[in-house]
Amino acid sequence: MVKIKRFEDIEAWKKARELTQEIYAVSNEGSFARDFGLRDQIRRAAVSVISNIAEGFERGGDVEFRRFLSIAKGSAGEVKAQLYVALDAGLINQDQFDSLYRMATEAGNLIGGFMRYLTKGGSS
């Protein structure tokens, strides 16, 4: 197995970055842009996903990395919960919800897979 040299090469980080870009784009439009509380919270949660993957990787140990990955996975779940709030409040439409929810789920799944790999003795 190839050793990952940079957090930017981690597939989960790439997917989380894409999710963050989309969250920023959609929360910059219309009523969502004016709902400062939800807008800021969903952005913080999305940023937490990529930040925790990067920080955990840079710490250098698999045990600590898994802990940060767990936090990142939780933040992906937080994004999904906040998407429901945005949908129910009419700040996003069903298509936007479905797309963003899919991205958050995929990021969470990739993080979970990476956590399982590290638990089984893989090395970053």
N, C-alpha and C positions, 0 to 999 in steps of 0.2 A: 504494500500500500504506500502511496506517495505521501510524504510528510507535508502538511500544509505549512507554508512559510509566512503567509500574511492572512489576516482576518478577512481581507477583501476577496480572498479566493474561496471562502466558505459559502456554499450554495445557500444556506439558510440566511446568511447575512445579505447576500445579493437579493433574495426574495423580500427580505424585510426592508431593504433600501427602496425597492420598487413600491412596496406597500406604503412606506413613508412618503414617497413622492406623490403618490395618488391621494393619500389622506390630505396632504397639504393643498393639493390642487382643488379637491372637492370642497374642502373646508374654507377655501378662499372665495367661494362663490355665494351670491345671494344671501338668503337668511342665515345660512350656516356661518358666514363670515361675521355676522352681527351677534351670534350666540357665543359670546366670548368665553363663557365657562366651559361649554361642551367642546367648542373649537380648540381651546387650549388643552383641555384634558385629553382629547383623542390624539392630538399632536404629541403631547408628552408621552403617552402610552406607546405610540408608534416609534418615537425616537428612542424610547427605553429598550425596545426590541433590538435595534441595531447597536445601540450603545453597550448593552450588556453582553452581547456576543463579542464585540470588539474588546471590551474591558476584560472579560473572562479569558479570552485568548491571550491577551498581552500579559496576564498574570503568570503564565508559564506552567501551571500544574493542572493535570487533568481533573483532580478532585475539585479544586476551586473553579475550574472552567465549567464543570457540570453544574455547580451551584449557580453561576451566572447564567448559564443556559436555561436553568429552571426559572430564574427570574424573567428572562427574555420570553420564555414560553408563556408564562403568566401574563406578561404584558400584551402578547398577541391575543390572548383570551380577553383581556380588558378592552382592546380595540374592538373585538367582535361584539362585546356587550354594548359598547358605546355606539356602534353602528345601529343597533336596535333602537336606541334612544333617538338617534338622528332620523331614522326611518319613521318612527312613531310620531315624531314632532314635525314631520313633513320637510325636513331639511335636506333630505336626499330622496331620490326615487328608488323604486324597486330594483331597476337595472344597476344603479350605482351601488346599492346595498349588496346585491348578489355578487357583483364583481369584486368589491372590496372584501366582503366576507370570505370569498373563495381565496383571495390572496392572503388574508390573515390566517386562514386555516392551513394553507399550504406552507406558510412560514412556520407556523406552530408544528406541523407535521415534520418538516425538515429539521427543526430544532430537536424535537423528540427523537428522531432517528439518530441524530448526531450524539445525543445523550446516551442512547442505548449502545452505540458503537464505542463510546469512551468507557462505558461501564464494563463492556466485555473485553477491555484491554487494548482497544485501539489507541492510537496516540495522535494528537493534533500535530 
